[in-house]
Amino acid sequence: MQRVMLLILATGLFSLAGGQQGALTSNDFARFNTGLGDPTVIKATGNALADHGMKELAIDRETRIAQNQFFSHKIEVTGITNQKSSGRCWLFAGLNILRPRMIEEFDLAEFEFSQNFLFFYDKMEKANLFLNQVIDWRSRNPNDRELTWLLQHPIGDGGQWNMVVDLVEKYGLVPMYAMPETYASSHTGDLNDVLSKRLRKAAAGIMNGNKTGMSIEDAHQIREAALQDIYRVLVLTLGEPPQSFTWQYEDKDGDISKPKTYTPVEFARQAVEANLDEYVYLLTNPLQEYFQTYEISLDRDLFEKPDMFVLNVPMADLKQATLQSVLNDQPVWFGCDVGQQHLGDDGAMVMGIYDFEALLGVDISLTRSEQLLFRESIPTHAMVFVGVDVVNGKPRQWLVENSWGTERGRDGYWTMTDAWFDQYLYGSIVHEKFITREMKTALTGQPVTLPPWDPMYLMIKGK
């Protein structure tokens, strides 16, 4: 038997890797090396990459210099916000949609809502939702697929448009001065770590107690104790939300108003003109049926509210609704994969701004369907459209208000080409008056609920 094995090895019919086809061999590496191509090109490119980042060398100069800042229509906006080291883009983008109305209504030079105010309640609501869900699932195995996902994401910063609507409706709004930013609100990593640990401790208590016959009343006592601790941590790190405040302002002419006291809910009624429930989340996913509604379990922060609800439509329909909104001076909240093909120094989101294929000699392109199905791209950031350049009836590029401060982009504003829109934009929030009759009919249909591992879930939930 030993002689037979030696013969097989000698003839190359059996590899030391266990005989599996596909194992790397020295012959493979020799072939790869031969396939490198021109040694001079390999050497020069390798020398350049030894001291520079790939993105720096991959910038396509012709594409870069071809960009301009012309927009045929701009919505009048003032000021750029900064979420800093936090994942609150959805909240900043939501409040940035409401801000222009305040500036116009009171003839202000500038204005900013307190993001920290709603962020406080967002954390409390997410903690409550998590704990209630653990109680509901307390009999499940900790390795259950849904429960595992829940335990992995107890209280992140991320959110959606429905969360903006629900938080404003329940808790109201306050101006920035009434609850300003703190270090923890702008740098959320440590805060999220502490809150997650406390919530998982409560989850362990609830699930371990369930094994010994703990009553549901006792489980809710664990929930109450955890929420008390969460509240304490948030007051210490974010500050205590005001129950009322006095607002006084100076308009563009220098006239100073009389001071007036508001509750946050009263202030929100004055600040928000439209019914936020009249806005529709349009998504475009070629992997799923168009003109069908979808919802995602637990994609909310208020326990008593419904999950995120979206309508899947073709890209052309989403774009037309978005365009009509901007042309009618209605800013548009949208979700996209901001990490793809963007040049921060120029504030440019442009297809081909990085030519990795030319630099590295490899093809890394995927279709829109492929990038979704194979998890290459999902929405990672929310921003606001505040302008568009229309040429021959079609959008050429879009003006974007970001929430990364004035140091990035062009004083905080970005330019998105229409081709980039087609490839990496996934959803827009528009008022129902800008959608078609077919869309309105589709909104009345029964939504399909998808599991967390479906690509559509990632499109709605985001990073």
C-alpha positions in Angstrom: 0.0 0.0 0.0 2.8 2.4 0.9 4.5 1.8 -2.6 1.2 2.5 -4.3 0.8 5.8 -2.4 4.4 6.9 -3.3 3.7 6.1 -7.0 0.5 8.2 -6.9 2.4 11.1 -5.3 5.2 10.8 -7.8 2.9 10.9 -10.8 1.1 14.0 -9.5 -2.2 12.3 -9.3 -2.6 13.1 -5.6 -1.7 16.4 -3.9 -0.4 16.9 -0.4 -3.4 19.1 0.2 -5.6 16.0 0.5 -6.4 15.3 -3.2 -9.0 18.1 -3.5 -9.3 19.7 -6.9 -8.8 23.4 -6.5 -6.0 23.4 -3.9 -3.2 25.8 -4.8 0.1 24.2 -6.0 3.5 25.5 -7.0 2.4 25.1 -10.7 -0.5 27.5 -10.1 1.8 30.1 -8.7 4.3 29.7 -11.6 1.4 30.2 -14.0 0.1 33.3 -12.1 3.6 34.8 -12.2 3.8 34.2 -16.0 0.4 35.9 -16.4 1.5 39.1 -14.7 2.3 40.7 -18.0 4.9 43.4 -18.9 7.5 43.3 -16.1 8.3 47.0 -16.6 4.6 47.9 -15.9 4.4 45.6 -12.9 7.6 47.1 -11.4 6.6 50.7 -12.0 3.1 50.2 -10.6 4.4 48.3 -7.6 6.9 51.0 -6.9 4.2 53.7 -6.9 1.9 51.6 -4.7 4.7 51.0 -2.2 4.4 54.6 -1.0 0.9 55.7 -2.0 -2.6 54.5 -1.4 -4.6 52.8 -4.2 -7.3 55.5 -4.3 -4.7 58.3 -4.6 -3.2 56.7 -7.7 -6.5 55.5 -9.2 -8.1 59.0 -9.5 -9.0 59.5 -13.1 -7.7 63.0 -14.0 -9.9 63.4 -17.1 -13.1 62.5 -15.1 -12.1 64.8 -12.3 -11.5 67.9 -14.4 -14.6 67.4 -16.4 -16.8 68.0 -13.3 -18.6 71.4 -12.8 -20.9 73.0 -10.3 -23.7 74.2 -12.5 -27.3 73.5 -11.4 -30.4 74.8 -13.2 -32.4 74.6 -10.0 -31.4 75.1 -6.4 -33.5 75.0 -3.3 -32.6 77.8 -1.0 -30.8 76.3 2.1 -28.5 77.7 4.7 -25.8 76.1 6.8 -24.2 72.7 7.0 -24.6 70.3 9.9 -22.0 67.8 11.2 -22.7 64.4 12.6 -19.0 63.9 13.4 -18.1 60.4 14.6 -21.6 59.0 14.8 -24.0 57.1 12.6 -26.8 59.6 12.9 -27.0 60.5 9.2 -30.6 59.5 8.9 -31.5 61.9 11.8 -29.4 64.8 10.4 -30.9 64.3 6.9 -34.4 64.2 8.3 -34.0 67.4 10.3 -32.2 69.0 7.4 -35.4 68.5 5.4 -37.4 70.4 8.1 -34.9 73.2 8.6 -35.5 75.3 5.4 -39.1 75.8 6.4 -38.1 77.3 9.8 -35.6 79.6 8.1 -38.2 80.8 5.6 -41.0 81.1 8.0 -39.1 83.3 10.5 -36.8 85.0 8.0 -33.7 83.6 9.8 -30.1 83.8 8.6 -29.5 80.3 10.0 -31.1 77.7 12.2 -30.4 74.2 13.4 -32.6 71.8 15.3 -31.0 69.8 18.2 -30.2 66.4 16.9 -29.0 65.4 20.3 -32.6 65.9 21.7 -34.1 63.3 19.4 -31.0 61.1 19.6 -31.6 60.7 23.4 -35.1 59.4 22.9 -34.0 57.3 19.9 -31.6 55.5 22.3 -34.3 55.0 24.9 -36.8 53.7 22.4 -34.3 51.3 20.8 -33.4 49.9 24.2 -37.0 49.4 25.0 -37.7 47.7 21.7 -34.7 45.4 22.2 -35.8 44.4 25.7 -39.4 43.8 24.7 -38.2 41.6 21.8 -36.0 39.6 24.1 -38.9 39.0 26.4 -41.0 37.9 23.4 -38.3 35.5 22.2 -37.1 34.4 25.6 -37.9 30.8 25.0 -35.8 30.6 21.8 -32.4 29.1 21.5 -29.7 31.8 21.7 -28.4 30.5 18.4 -31.8 31.1 16.7 -31.0 33.1 13.5 -33.3 36.1 14.3 -32.3 36.2 17.9 -28.6 36.1 17.0 -29.1 39.1 14.8 -30.9 41.0 17.6 -28.2 40.3 20.1 -25.5 41.4 17.6 -27.3 44.7 17.0 -28.9 45.8 20.3 -28.6 49.6 20.0 -26.7 51.0 17.0 -26.8 54.6 15.7 -28.5 53.7 12.4 -32.0 54.6 11.5 -34.6 55.3 8.9 -37.1 58.0 7.8 -39.9 56.3 9.8 -37.9 56.8 12.9 -37.6 60.5 12.3 -41.4 60.8 11.8 -42.2 58.7 14.9 -39.7 60.5 17.2 -40.9 64.0 16.1 -44.5 63.0 16.5 -44.0 61.6 20.0 -41.3 63.9 21.5 -41.3 67.1 19.4 -38.4 69.3 18.4 -36.1 71.8 20.1 -33.6 74.3 18.7 -29.9 73.5 19.0 -29.3 75.8 22.0 -31.9 73.9 24.1 -29.9 70.7 24.0 -26.6 71.1 22.3 -24.2 68.4 21.2 -21.9 66.7 23.7 -18.8 64.7 23.1 -20.7 61.4 23.4 -23.4 62.5 21.0 -20.7 63.3 18.4 -18.5 60.3 19.2 -20.8 57.4 19.9 -18.5 54.4 19.9 -17.9 54.2 23.7 -21.5 55.1 24.5 -22.9 52.3 22.2 -20.4 49.8 23.7 -21.6 50.5 27.3 -25.3 50.5 26.4 -24.9 47.3 24.4 -23.2 45.6 27.3 -26.0 46.6 29.7 -28.7 45.4 27.3 -27.0 42.1 26.8 -26.8 41.7 30.6 -30.5 42.2 30.8 -31.1 39.7 27.9 -29.0 37.1 29.8 -31.1 37.7 32.9 -34.4 37.3 31.0 -33.4 34.2 29.1 -31.7 32.5 32.0 -34.6 33.3 34.2 -37.0 31.8 31.6 -35.2 28.4 32.1 -36.1 28.4 35.7 -39.7 29.4 35.3 -39.4 33.2 35.8 -42.8 35.0 35.3 -43.3 37.5 32.6 -43.8 40.1 35.3 -40.3 39.4 36.6 -38.9 39.6 33.1 -40.4 43.1 32.8 -38.8 44.1 36.1 -35.5 43.2 34.5 -36.5 45.4 31.6 -37.4 48.3 33.9 -34.1 48.1 35.8 -32.2 48.1 32.5 -34.1 51.1 31.2 -33.4 53.0 34.4 -29.7 52.3 33.9 -29.8 53.3 30.2 -31.6 56.5 31.1 -28.9 57.3 33.7 -26.1 56.8 31.2 -27.8 58.9 28.6 -28.4 61.8 31.0 -24.8 61.7 32.1 -23.5 61.6 28.5 -26.0 63.4 26.4 -27.7 65.7 28.9 -31.3 65.7 30.2 -33.9 66.6 27.5 -35.8 69.8 28.3 -39.5 69.6 29.1 -39.9 73.2 28.0 -37.7 76.0 26.8 -37.8 79.7 25.8 -37.1 80.6 22.2 -36.1 84.0 21.0 -34.6 84.8 17.6 -33.1 87.5 15.5 -34.2 87.7 11.8 -32.2 88.7 8.8 -33.0 92.4 9.3 -31.7 92.3 12.9 -35.1 92.5 14.5 -35.3 90.5 17.7 -38.5 88.6 18.6 -40.2 88.5 21.9 -39.2 85.4 24.0 -41.8 82.6 24.0 -41.9 79.4 26.0 -42.6 76.1 24.2 -42.8 72.5 25.0 -40.9 70.4 22.4 -44.2 69.1 21.0 -45.6 72.6 20.7 -42.4 73.8 18.9 -42.6 70.9 16.5 -46.2 71.8 15.5 -44.9 75.3 14.6 -41.8 74.0 12.9 -43.4 71.2 10.8 -45.8 72.4 8.2 -46.6 69.1 6.4 -47.9 65.9 7.8 -44.8 63.7 7.8 -47.0 60.6 7.4 -47.8 61.8 3.8 -44.2 61.1 2.7 -43.5 57.8 0.9 -40.3 55.7 0.9 -39.6 54.6 -2.7 -37.0 51.9 -3.1 -35.6 50.5 -6.3 -34.5 46.9 -6.2 -34.3 44.9 -9.4 -34.2 41.6 -7.5 -37.7 42.0 -6.2 -41.1 42.6 -7.8 -41.9 46.2 -8.7 -45.0 48.0 -7.4 -45.0 45.7 -4.4 -44.7 46.9 -0.8 -42.2 45.4 1.7 -41.6 45.7 5.4 -38.7 44.7 7.6 -39.2 43.3 11.0 -37.8 45.5 13.9 -36.9 48.3 11.5 -38.2 50.9 13.8 -37.3 52.3 17.2 -40.7 52.8 18.9 -42.2 49.6 20.3 -45.8 50.7 19.6 -45.2 51.9 16.0 -45.2 49.8 12.7 -42.0 48.7 11.0 -40.4 50.5 8.0 -42.7 50.3 5.0 -41.4 50.8 1.4 -42.6 50.6 -2.1 -40.4 49.0 -4.7 -40.5 50.8 -8.0 -38.3 50.9 -11.2 -35.4 53.4 -11.1 -37.1 55.6 -13.7 -40.2 56.1 -11.5 -38.1 56.8 -8.4 -36.0 59.3 -10.3 -39.0 61.1 -11.7 -40.7 61.5 -8.3 -37.4 62.7 -6.8 -36.9 65.2 -9.7 -40.4 66.6 -9.4 -39.9 67.1 -5.6 -36.7 69.0 -6.0 -38.1 71.1 -8.9 -41.0 72.0 -6.5 -38.5 73.2 -3.8 -39.1 70.1 -1.7 -35.8 68.7 -0.3 -35.5 64.9 -0.7 -34.1 62.5 2.0 -32.3 59.6 0.2 -30.3 56.6 1.0 -27.2 55.5 -1.0 -23.9 53.7 -0.8 -21.7 56.7 -0.2 -18.5 54.7 0.0 -18.6 53.9 -3.7 -16.8 56.1 -6.3 -16.7 59.4 -4.3 -13.9 61.9 -4.1 -14.2 63.8 -0.8 -11.7 66.6 -1.7 -13.9 67.6 -4.6 -17.3 66.7 -3.1 -17.9 64.5 -6.2 -19.9 61.3 -6.5 -18.9 60.3 -10.0 -18.8 57.0 -11.9 -15.2 56.3 -12.9 -13.6 58.9 -10.6 -11.4 55.9 -9.5 -10.1 53.8 -12.3 -8.8 50.7 -10.4 -9.0 48.7 -13.5 -6.4 50.8 -15.3 -4.2 51.0 -12.2 -4.3 47.3 -11.2 -5.2 45.6 -14.5 -8.2 43.8 -13.1 -12.0 44.0 -13.8 -14.0 44.6 -10.7 -17.2 45.8 -12.3 -20.6 44.4 -11.2 -24.1 45.2 -12.5 -26.6 46.8 -10.1 -28.4 43.5 -9.6 -25.1 41.7 -8.9 -23.8 44.2 -6.4 -27.0 43.7 -4.4 -27.3 39.9 -4.7 -23.6 39.4 -3.8 -23.6 41.9 -1.0 -21.1 44.3 -2.7 -23.3 47.3 -2.0 -26.1 48.5 0.3 -27.2 51.9 1.5 -24.7 53.2 4.0 -25.6 56.9 4.3 -28.5 59.3 4.2 -28.3 62.8 2.7 -30.6 65.4 1.1 -31.1 66.6 -2.5 -31.3 70.4 -2.6 -30.7 71.0 -6.3 -30.5 69.5 -9.8 -29.1 70.4 -13.2 -31.6 69.5 -16.0 -30.5 69.4 -19.6 -33.0 68.6 -22.4 -35.5 67.5 -19.8 -33.3 65.0 -18.1 -31.2 65.4 -14.9 -27.4 65.6 -15.5 -26.3 65.9 -11.9 -27.7 66.5 -8.5 -26.8 68.9 -5.6 -26.4 67.1 -2.3 -26.5 68.5 1.2 -24.4 66.3 3.5 -23.9 66.2 7.3 -20.1 65.9 7.4 -19.4 69.5 8.2 -17.9 72.1 5.8 -14.4 70.6 5.7 -15.5 67.8 3.4 -17.0 68.3 -0.1 -17.4 71.8 -1.4 -18.2 73.6 1.9 -20.3 70.6 2.8 -22.1 70.2 -0.5 -21.6 67.4 -2.9 -22.3 66.8 -6.6 -23.8 63.5 -7.7 -23.8 62.6 -11.4 -27.0 61.0 -12.7 -25.0 57.9 -13.7 -23.9 57.6 -10.0 -27.5 58.0 -9.0 -28.5 55.1 -11.3 -25.8 52.8 -9.8 -25.7 53.5 -6.1 -28.9 55.3 -5.0 -31.4 52.9 -3.5 -34.3 54.9 -2.0 -35.9 58.4 -1.8 -38.5 59.9 0.5 -41.0 62.0 -1.4 -44.4 63.5 -0.7 -47.3 61.4 -1.9 -48.3 64.3 -4.3 -45.3 63.5 -6.5 -46.0 59.8 -7.0 -48.0 58.3 -9.8 -51.5 56.8 -9.6 -49.9 53.3 -10.1 -47.7 53.9 -7.1 -50.6 55.0 -5.0 -52.6 51.9 -5.9 -49.6 49.7 -5.1 -49.3 51.3 -1.6 -52.6 49.8 -0.7 -51.4 46.3 -1.2 -50.4 43.8 1.4 -46.7 44.2 2.2 -44.3 41.3 2.0 -42.2 40.8 5.1 -38.6 39.6 4.4 -36.1 38.0 6.7 -32.9 39.7 7.8 -30.7 37.7 5.4 -32.5 38.9 2.3 -30.7 41.5 0.2 -33.9 43.7 0.4 -33.5 43.8 4.2 -30.0 45.2 3.8 -31.3 47.8 1.4 -33.9 49.0 3.8 -32.0 48.5 7.1 -28.6 49.7 5.7 -25.3 49.3 7.3 
